[in-house]
């Protein structure tokens, strides 16, 4: 498979390493200093582009790739609220393909399935209140993380007493009983830790995913690209991993 990389930082380099190990070809690498290469013959020859950049440019990167009918796999977060409807339309009506996930780790996919199952169980036990904490490296721009938002939305969809999530880092953000509090911590070079806690007077139940490195994210992105090669439309990890 011919792969183009959009974003060539630490994650892009790790994706390149794993893609080459799995027998794929990197035909183009686009970073901040060579944006003109979106229109290059090399980029247009790609079967799939893997995009890991930042919330400010991700949507524009999708449009540039789509203009050449190149499928995109993306782990960039923070763009969904503003541009989600347009991207969905492009993929359902416009014939484009985007595989998007807030987290590509196989472990996080398993963790997400456990999170949903646990939430369905805990819906019956109102004595337990639920909260979330996520920790990432200091370079991460968005808070809460896209993974935390996805986990929170899955909890809200399965627990009747929760209507929305709220970021509790800022002053005056005290959650009420219908809100799921999320605390975001930015420190060091932490790849990513997500913890969901159910607490009652009697006891506590806690599940945690703790990434040791970015390698699991990079492998998942390449697996997603392999899946995207033969699939179309708006795709996500629930299509790739059938739990």
KOLNUMI-401656 format. One record per atom (N, C-alpha, C): residue in one letter; x, y, z. Coordinates in steps of 0.1 Angstrom, whole numbers, plus 5000, padded with zeros to 4 digits. Layout:
<sites>
aXYZ;...
</sites>
This chain:
<sites>
x500849885000;x500050005000;x500950125000;x500550234993;x501250354992;x500650455002;x501450505011;x500950585022;x501650725022;x500850825023;x501350965025;x501251005040;x502251065045;x502151115059;x501951265059;x500851305067;x500651445069;x500951475084;x501951545086;x502551565099;x503651465101;x504851525103;x506051435104;x506851475117;x506051465128;x506651485141;x506951345147;x506951335160;x507251205167;x506251095162;x505051135162;x504051035158;x504250995143;x504451085134;x504651065120;x505850975118;x506850995125;x508050915123;x507850765128;x507150755139;x506850625144;x505850545135;x504950615129;x504050555119;x504850505107;x505750595103;x506550555091;x507350425094;x507950415106;x508750295110;x507850175109;x506650185115;x505850065116;x505250025102;x504950135094;x504350105081;x505450035072;x506650075073;x507750015065;x507949865070;x507849845083;x508049715088;x506949625083;x505749675081;x504649595076;x504549585061;x505649635054;x505749615040;x505049725031;x504749845037;x504149945030;x505150045025;x504750135016;x505650235010;x505250375014;x506150455018;x505850595021;x506150675009;x505150735003;x505350804990;x505550954992;x505051005003;x505151155005;x505051185020;x505851285024;x505751335038;x505551485038;x504451525043;x504051665043;x504151715058;x504851825059;x504951895072;x504752045070;x504952125080;x504652265079;x505452335068;x506552285064;x507452365055;x507352315041;x506452225037;x506252185023;x504852155020;x503952245024;x502552235021;x502152225006;x503052274998;x502752264984;x502752124979;x503352034986;x503351894982;x502051824982;x501051884988;x499651834987;x499251824972;x499751904964;x499451904949;x500451824941;x501351754948;x502451684941;x501951544935;x502551494925;x502251364919;x502351254930;x503451274938;x503651174948;x502451164958;x501951274963;x500851274972;x499651214965;x499351254953;x498151204946;x498251054943;x499450994944;x499550854941;x499250764953;x499050834965;x498850764977;x497550694978;x497550574983;x496250504985;x495550554998;x496350595008;x495850645020;x496850745026;x496250855031;x497150955039;x496850935053;x497850935061;x497750925076;x498051065082;x497151125089;x497251255093;x497251265108;x498351325114;x498451355128;x499051495129;x498151595131;x498751735132;x498151795144;x497351905142;x496751975154;x495352025150;x494552065160;x493152095157;x492952215148;x493952305147;x493852425138;x493952395124;x494652285120;x494852265106;x494252135101;x493852045110;x493351915106;x492251915095;x491251995097;x490152005087;x490652045074;x491452145073;x492052195060;x492852085054;x493552005062;x494351895056;x493351785050;x492251765056;x491251675050;x490851725037;x490451855036;x489951905023;x491051895012;x492251925016;x493351915006;x493551775001;x493451675010;x493551535005;x492351494997;x491151535002;x489951494995;x489851554981;x490551674979;x490551734966;x491251654955;x492051564960;x492751464951;x492251324953;x491051314960;x490451184962;x491351084969;x492151134978;x492951054987;x492251025000;x492150895003;x491550855016;x492450905027;x491750935039;x492550985050;x492250905063;x493350875070;x493250825084;x493750935093;x492950975103;x493351085111;x493151065126;x494151105134;x494051105148;x493951235155;x493851345146;x493851475151;x492451505158;x492451575169;x491251605177;x491051755178;x489851785182;x489551925185;x488851995173;x488651935162;x488051995150;x486551955149;x486151845156;x484851785153;x483651875156;x483651955166;x482552035170;x482252145159;x483252205153;x483152305143;x482852255129;x483552145126;x483552095112;x482951955110;x482451895121;x482051755120;x480951725110;x479951815110;x478851795101;x479251805086;x480251895083;x480751905069;x481551785065;x482351735074;x483151615071;x482251495069;x481251485077;x480251375076;x479551385062;x479151505058;x478551515045;x479451485034;x480751525035;x481751485024;x481951335023;x481751265034;x482051125034;x480751045031;x479551095034;x478351025031;x477751065018;x477951185013;x477351235001;x478451264990;x479551304995;x480651354986;x481551244981;x481451124985;x482251014980;x483651004986;x483951084997;x485251085003;x485250985015;x486550955019;x486650855030;x487650915041;x487150905053;x487950945065;x487750845075;x488850785080;x488850695092;x489350785103;x488450825112;x488850915123;x488650845136;x489650855145;x489550805159;x490250905168;x489750925180;x490351005190;x491650935195;x491650805193;x492750725198;x492850595190;x494050565185;x494150445176;x494750325184;x495050335196;x495650225204;x494650105204;x495149985202;x494349865203;x493849855218;x494749885227;x494449885241;x493249975245;x493250095239;x492250195241;x490950145235;x490950075224;x489750015218;x489149915227;x489949835233;x489449735243;x488949805256;x489649905260;x489249985272;x487950055269;x487750105257;x486450175254;x485350075254;x485549955250;x484449855250;x484149815265;x485149805273;x484949775288;x484249895294;x484650015290;x483950135296;x482450145293;x482050105280;x480650105277;x479949995285;x480549885285;x479849775292;x479749805307;x480749865313;x480649895327;x479550005330;x479550105321;x478550205322;x477050145322;x476850055313;x475549985312;x475149925325;x476149855332;x475949795345;x475649895355;x476550005356;x476450105366;x475150195365;x474450185354;x473250265352;x472250215363;x472350095367;x471350035377;x471750075391;x472950135394;x473350155407;x473650305410;x472550375414;x472650515415;x473550565427;x473850475436;x474750515447;x476150555442;x476550505430;x477850535425;x477850655416;x478650755419;x478850865410;x480050845402;x480150905390;x481250875380;x481951005377;x483250985376;x484151095371;x485251045363;x485951135356;x487051095348;x488251185350;x489451125348;x490651205348;x491551165336;x492151255329;x493051225318;x494351305320;x495451245317;x496751305318;x497551285305;x498051405299;x498851395287;x500051485289;x500951475279;x502151555278;x501851705277;x502751795280;x502551935280;x502351995266;x502651915256;x502551975242;x501151955236;x500351885243;x498951865238;x498151985239;x497552035228;x496852155228;x495452155233;x494752045231;x493252045235;x493051975248;x492052025255;x491651965268;x490151975269;x489451875273;x489951735276;x490351675263;x491051565264;x491551495252;x490351435244;x490551415231;x489551355223;x489151215228;x490051145233;x489751005239;x488851025251;x489151125260;x488351145272;x486951185268;x486751265257;x485451305253;x484651185248;x485351095240;x484650975235;x484250885246;x485150865256;x484750785267;x483650845275;x483650975277;x482551045284;x481251025277;x481251045264;x480051035256;x479450895256;x480350795257;x479850655258;x479250635272;x479750695282;x479150685296;x477850745296;x477750875291;x476550945291;x475450875283;x475750805272;x474850735264;x474250615271;x474950565282;x474550445289;x474050465303;x474250585309;x473850615322;x472850725322;x471650695326;x470450785324;x470650905333;x471350905344;x471451015353;x472451115349;x473251095338;x474251185333;x473751245319;x473751375318;x473351435306;x474451495297;x475551535304;x476651595297;x477951585305;x479051615298;x480351615306;x480751765308;x481651785318;x482051925321;x483551915325;x484352005319;x485752015322;x485852095336;x486552035346;x486552095359;x487852165362;x488652185353;x489952245356;x489852395360;x488852465354;x488752605356;x487852635368;x488052755374;x487252795385;x485752805381;x484952785391;x483452795390;x482852685381;x483652585378;x483152465370;x482852355380;x481952375389;x481552265398;x480352195392;x480552055390;x479551985383;x478251965392;x477151955385;x475951915392;x475751765390;x474651715396;x474451565396;x474251515382;x473851595372;x473651545359;x474851555350;x475951605355;x477151625347;x478251525351;x479051485341;x480151395343;x481451485343;x482151495355;x483351585355;x484551515349;x485251595341;x486551545336;x487651645340;x488651585346;x489851665350;x490951635340;x491551745334;x492651725325;x493951775331;x494951695330;x496351725336;x497351725324;x498151825324;x499251835314;x500551835321;x501351725319;x502651725326;x503651635319;x504951685318;x506051605313;x505751555299;x506151435296;x505951375283;x505051255283;x504051255292;x503151145294;x502351115281;x502450995275;x501750965263;x500250965264;x499750925276;x498250935278;x497850835288;x497050885298;x496450805309;x495050845310;x494150755310;x492650785311;x492150695322;x491450755332;x490850675343;x489450715345;x488550615346;x487150635349;x486950575363;x486250655372;x486050615386;x484650625389;x484150515395;x482750505401;x482950505416;x482450595423;x482650605438;x481350615445;x481350545456;x480150545465;x480650545480;x479750565489;x480150555503;x480750425507;x480350315500;x480750185504;x482050145498;x482350185485;x483550145478;x483750215465;x484750185458;x485150245446;x485550145435;x485050175423;x485450095411;x486250185402;x487350145397;x488150225389;x488850145377;x488750205365;x489350135354;x490350245347;x491550195343;x492550285338;x493250225326;x493450315316;x494350275305;x495550375306;x496750315306;x497950385308;x498950355296;x499050445287;x499950415275;x501450425279;x502250325276;x503650325279;x504450415269;x503950415256;x504650495246;x503550525235;x504050595224;x503150625213;x503050505203;x503850395206;x503950285196;x502550225193;x501750205204;x500450145202;x499550235194;x499650365195;x498850455187;x499250445172;x500550435170;x501150435156;x500750305149;x500850185156;x500450065151;x498950065147;x498150115156;x496650125153;x496350205141;x497150315139;x496950405127;x497250325115;x498250245115;x498650175103;x497650065100;x497149995111;x496049895109;x494849965104;x494550085108;x493350155103;x493550185088;x494750225084;x495050255070;x494850125061;x495250015067;x495049885059;x493549855058;x492849885068;x491349865067;x490749965057;x491150095058;x490650195049;x490850175035;x491950105031;x492250075017;x491150015010;x490349925017;x489349855010;x487949885015;x487850005022;x486550045028;x486350195025;x485050235025;x484750375021;x483850445031;x483750575031;x482850655039;x483550705052;x482650725062;x483150775075;x483350655084;x484550625087;x484950505094;x485550535108;x485450445117;x486150455130;x486450325136;x487050325148;x487550205154;x486450095156;x485250135158;x484150035159;x483949955147;x484450005135;x484449935123;x485549835122;x486749885127;x487949805126;x487949695137;x487549725149;x487549625160;x486149595164;x485849465161;x484449425164;x484449355178;x484149425188;x484049375202;x482549345205;
</sites>
